Amino acid sequence: MQRRTFFATCTAAALGPAAFAQSKKPNILFIAVDDLRPELGCYGHDYIKSPNIDRIAKQGIVFDRAYCQQAVCSPSRTSLLTGTRPDSTKVWDLVTHFRAAQPDIVTLPQHFKQNGYFVQGLGKIFHPGYDDPRSWSVAWQTPKAPIYARLKLDDDADGDNGKRKGGPAFEAGEVADSFYKDGMVADLAVKTLGEISKKAEPFFLALGFAKPHLPFVSPKKYWDLYDPAQIKLAPNPYRPEDAPDYALTNSNELRNYTGTPATGPVSDSLARQLKHGYYASISYTDAQIGKVLNELDRLGLRENTIIVLWGDHGWKLGEHGEWAKHSNVENDTNAPLLLSVPGMKNAGKHSNALVEFVDIYPTLAEAAGLPLPAHLEGSSFKPLLDNPSREWKPAAFSQYPRGKARMGYSMRTDGYRLTVWVNREDHSKIEAVELYDHQADPQENTNVAKRPANAELLKKLMEQWRAGWKAAKPPATA
């Protein structure tokens, strides 16, 4: 630790007064990746080419069981960035801005800005069209880019809103990395790092990468990294047994794209192409992240920069016969989370602790030595950096609405997932219950809530669910 601190101080001093001032507080590199599921090299899937995300993992901790609060872009990002849950933000859809319900809440980047940081956002951080100017020291920026190399379509729409975009679900373009948006974001980030590294203040740089969000487009060289014959299809292309019909959707987001069936199952051949496109998109975005990491190293900033990388939620690639997110299942709620803090003694390790995206705000604030705002509804998992295997939260909580009628509240414990569907007007009216045993059924293929043998277990889990997230706190640190 002393050697790292001495090296960082000497490096900063050699770079000049501005860099030396930065050494007093850590910089933050905050990387959001859209629709990224934890299918990466650092998560044990070595067939995925993600060397740069894996670089972060080697310098930090990989959280194997991190859960978003609602598996769709805006509610998830809003929850993470405000440190509060969807029922507090009142953001359960893609059109509501959190400041309608919480006009004075201090966001994560805003909190760093108020505590002496220069804060800048590039790419997709908040949901497109719903930026928050109070969060940034300078205006948020995102480049304009074409969606496809072969079609003249811009990138204004996000693809979640049920409007067919007039283009295919995947493309391998004969273009340079900088043709698509993520390449432009990376180039802009490299330029921005050079500028903000000269400032007296420490920086908080938020970067949002769009892929692997649909459509799965990338330069052809990333498509060529994968052999289609080696791509395996989902092992459970069917709905969970005894689950309510509304537990899942109908892959509506995928069906917005040409070349996909308007109804019914996706063929095996198309499924393999879709997975190919998804994997290529991961590798494309990974390469752009690599450019930013290289520049961070070149500028001598790595030794004093906290790096956090997260995917805003998981994604189904044919599991349960579905594509995209929009549900409470494990595939959708479990998402990547990597955290690297300078000088950490457990770099390269994994934590199996249950953590939530609502915990990221307090964790980063505590890691940077900032006070914690009173409104936060998560818990800092900074103690896990010192002991990744220590006892932690007993449960993580997610939710997903089904129209105006129902809300599904999901609780993930060490061994089970319990999802309770309630009437949105009267939460005391329970309409359906799902229970999945992760020891016997990690893919969540069979709802066992109605089995008589599970009556006592269900009763116990229902009591825990009713106590809610406020009762699911980690143990006090020594």
FENVENJO-V19448 format. One record per backbone hydrogen bond with DSSP energy under -1.0 kcal/mol. CO is the residue of the C=O (numbers start at 1). NH is the residue of the N-H. Records with the same first field share a line. If there is no record, write none. Layout:
# FENVENJO-V19448
CO = NH, NH
This chain:
# FENVENJO-V19448
1 = 5
2 = 6
3 = 7
4 = 8
5 = 9
6 = 10
7 = 11
8 = 12
9 = 13
10 = 14
11 = 15
12 = 16
16 = 20
17 = 21
18 = 22
19 = 23
21 = 24
22 = 25
27 = 306
28 = 205
29 = 308
30 = 207
31 = 310
32 = 209
33 = 312
37 = 39
40 = 43, 45
41 = 44
45 = 48
48 = 50
50 = 54
51 = 55
52 = 56
53 = 57
54 = 58
55 = 59
57 = 60
60 = 348
61 = 339
62 = 351
65 = 355
66 = 335
67 = 357
69 = 399
70 = 72
71 = 326
72 = 76
73 = 77
74 = 78
75 = 79
76 = 80
77 = 81
78 = 82
79 = 83
81 = 108
83 = 377
85 = 88, 89
86 = 90
97 = 100
98 = 102
102 = 105
107 = 111
108 = 112
109 = 113
110 = 114
112 = 117
113 = 116
118 = 204
119 = 137
120 = 206
121 = 141
122 = 208
127 = 130
132 = 135
133 = 136
141 = 123
151 = 153
153 = 147
167 = 258
169 = 216
171 = 218
173 = 175, 220
176 = 179
180 = 184
181 = 185
182 = 186
183 = 187
184 = 188
185 = 189
186 = 190
187 = 191
188 = 192
189 = 193
190 = 194
191 = 195
192 = 196
193 = 197
195 = 198
196 = 199
202 = 118
203 = 28
204 = 120
205 = 30
206 = 122
207 = 32
208 = 124
209 = 34
210 = 213
215 = 217
216 = 171
218 = 173
219 = 222, 223
220 = 224
222 = 225
223 = 226
227 = 230
228 = 231
236 = 238, 320
240 = 243
241 = 447
244 = 247
251 = 255
253 = 256
254 = 257
256 = 165
257 = 260
267 = 271
268 = 272
269 = 273
270 = 274
271 = 275
272 = 276
273 = 277
274 = 278
275 = 279
276 = 280
277 = 281
278 = 282
279 = 283
280 = 284
281 = 285
282 = 286
283 = 287
284 = 288
285 = 289
286 = 290
287 = 291
288 = 292
289 = 293
290 = 294
291 = 295
292 = 296
293 = 297
294 = 298
295 = 299
296 = 301
297 = 300
301 = 304
302 = 305
304 = 27
306 = 29
307 = 340
308 = 31
309 = 338
310 = 33
316 = 324
318 = 321
319 = 322
322 = 318
324 = 316
329 = 332, 333
330 = 334
331 = 315
332 = 314
333 = 68
336 = 311
337 = 63
338 = 309
339 = 61
340 = 307
341 = 344
346 = 349
349 = 62
351 = 64
355 = 67
356 = 359
357 = 360
359 = 363
360 = 364
361 = 365
362 = 366
363 = 367
364 = 368
365 = 370
366 = 369
373 = 376
381 = 384
382 = 385
383 = 387
387 = 390
396 = 412
398 = 410
400 = 408
402 = 406
405 = 424
406 = 402
407 = 422
408 = 400
409 = 420
410 = 398
411 = 418
412 = 396
415 = 438
416 = 413
417 = 436
418 = 411
419 = 434
420 = 409
421 = 431, 432
422 = 407
426 = 429
428 = 430
429 = 423
432 = 421
434 = 419
435 = 448
436 = 417
437 = 441
441 = 444
445 = 241
448 = 451
451 = 454
452 = 455
454 = 458
455 = 459
456 = 460
457 = 461
458 = 462
459 = 463
460 = 464
461 = 465
462 = 466
463 = 467
464 = 468
468 = 471
